[in-house]
Amino acid sequence: MLACANSSTEAVPAEILVKIFIPQDLVDRWVTADKVELSGEIMTFGGSGLAVRMIPGYYFDHVAGGSDEGHKLLGRAKMKAVIAAMGAEVYMNSVILGETAYEVEAGFLAKPLDPGCGRTVVVAALVQAGY
């Protein structure tokens, strides 16, 4: 069983909390293969016991149609709520923000329930599941 890297009672500062984007299709495969268990918005990795909160979001893959990318979102994952707060519109596999259309991948930003879990523990659980 994997343990969290920071087992002290000190909280990890918010700016270094671990968040990892997991595509929807990968979550579906893991559930089908019994590598993870979903209960509401909580996903638990079998074998490691690591539990993460799954927050709906999108990964910004590329700009559609060769338009300018002035928003600096490429290669980033953003929560669905953050995208809405920016005034962007989501349509299927696209996000339109102002005059820029992005091709995105739907999925989740996974955040460990235990704030003391470090990136190493989360990555180890992802690798064990087949990410």
C-alpha positions as CSV (number, residue, x, y, z in Angstrom):
1,M,0.0,0.0,0.0
2,L,1.3,3.4,-0.9
3,A,1.7,6.0,1.8
4,C,1.6,9.7,1.5
5,A,5.0,11.4,1.2
6,N,4.2,14.0,3.9
7,S,2.8,12.1,6.9
8,S,3.3,15.0,9.3
9,T,0.4,17.0,10.7
10,E,1.6,20.1,8.9
11,A,-0.5,21.1,5.9
12,V,1.1,21.4,2.5
13,P,0.9,25.0,1.2
14,A,-2.0,25.3,-1.4
15,E,0.4,26.4,-4.1
16,I,2.2,23.0,-4.1
17,L,-0.9,20.8,-3.8
18,V,-0.9,18.0,-6.4
19,K,-3.4,18.1,-9.3
20,I,-3.1,15.8,-12.2
21,F,-5.3,15.7,-15.3
22,I,-6.8,12.3,-16.1
23,P,-8.7,11.9,-19.4
24,Q,-12.2,10.6,-19.3
25,D,-11.5,7.6,-21.5
26,L,-8.7,6.5,-19.2
27,V,-11.0,6.6,-16.2
28,D,-13.5,4.6,-18.1
29,R,-10.9,1.9,-18.9
30,W,-9.7,1.8,-15.3
31,V,-13.2,1.3,-14.0
32,T,-13.9,-1.4,-16.5
33,A,-10.7,-3.2,-15.6
34,D,-11.4,-2.8,-11.9
35,K,-8.2,-0.8,-11.3
36,V,-10.1,2.0,-9.6
37,E,-13.3,2.3,-7.7
38,L,-15.6,5.4,-8.1
39,S,-17.9,6.6,-5.4
40,G,-19.4,10.0,-6.4
41,E,-16.5,12.3,-7.1
42,I,-14.0,10.1,-5.2
43,M,-11.8,7.7,-7.1
44,T,-9.8,5.1,-5.1
45,F,-6.9,3.3,-6.8
46,G,-7.0,-0.5,-6.1
47,G,-3.8,-1.8,-4.5
48,S,-2.5,1.5,-3.3
49,G,-5.6,2.8,-1.5
50,L,-4.9,6.4,-2.7
51,A,-8.1,8.3,-2.9
52,V,-8.5,11.4,-5.1
53,R,-11.3,13.9,-5.7
54,M,-12.2,14.1,-9.4
55,I,-13.0,17.6,-10.5
56,P,-14.4,17.9,-14.1
57,G,-12.1,19.7,-16.4
58,Y,-10.4,20.0,-19.8
59,Y,-6.9,19.7,-21.1
60,F,-6.1,22.4,-23.8
61,D,-4.4,20.5,-26.6
62,H,-4.2,22.9,-29.5
63,V,-5.7,26.0,-31.2
64,A,-8.2,25.1,-33.9
65,G,-7.9,26.8,-37.2
66,G,-4.5,28.3,-36.6
67,S,-5.8,31.3,-34.7
68,D,-3.7,33.2,-32.2
69,E,-3.2,31.8,-28.7
70,G,-3.2,34.9,-26.5
71,H,-4.7,33.2,-23.4
72,K,-1.7,31.0,-22.7
73,L,-3.9,27.9,-22.1
74,L,-2.1,25.4,-24.3
75,G,-0.7,22.4,-22.5
76,R,-2.7,23.3,-19.4
77,A,-5.7,21.7,-17.7
78,K,-8.5,23.8,-16.2
79,M,-11.5,23.0,-14.1
80,K,-14.8,23.3,-15.8
81,A,-15.9,25.9,-13.3
82,V,-12.8,28.0,-14.0
83,I,-13.4,27.8,-17.8
84,A,-17.0,29.0,-17.2
85,A,-15.8,31.9,-15.0
86,M,-13.5,33.0,-17.8
87,G,-16.5,33.5,-20.0
88,A,-15.6,30.6,-22.3
89,E,-18.0,28.2,-23.9
90,V,-17.6,24.5,-24.1
91,Y,-19.0,22.6,-27.1
92,M,-18.1,18.9,-27.5
93,N,-14.3,18.8,-27.8
94,S,-13.9,22.6,-28.1
95,V,-13.6,25.6,-25.9
96,I,-14.2,29.0,-27.4
97,L,-12.7,31.9,-25.5
98,G,-13.2,35.3,-27.2
99,E,-12.0,34.8,-30.8
100,T,-9.9,31.7,-30.0
101,A,-11.2,28.1,-30.4
102,Y,-9.3,25.4,-28.6
103,E,-9.4,21.7,-29.2
104,V,-9.6,20.1,-25.7
105,E,-9.7,16.7,-24.1
106,A,-12.4,16.1,-21.4
107,G,-11.5,14.5,-18.1
108,F,-10.8,15.3,-14.5
109,L,-8.3,17.1,-12.4
110,A,-7.5,14.6,-9.6
111,K,-6.5,16.0,-6.2
112,P,-5.5,13.7,-3.4
113,L,-8.0,13.7,-0.4
114,D,-5.0,13.7,1.9
115,P,-3.3,17.1,1.5
116,G,-0.1,15.5,2.7
117,C,0.2,13.3,-0.4
118,G,3.0,14.3,-2.6
119,R,3.4,14.0,-6.3
120,T,5.6,10.9,-6.0
121,V,2.8,8.9,-4.3
122,V,0.2,10.1,-6.9
123,V,2.5,9.3,-9.9
124,A,3.2,5.8,-8.4
125,A,-0.5,5.1,-8.2
126,L,-1.1,6.3,-11.7
127,V,1.8,4.2,-13.1
128,Q,0.5,1.1,-11.2
129,A,-3.0,1.7,-12.8
130,G,-1.4,2.0,-16.2
131,Y,-1.3,5.7,-17.0
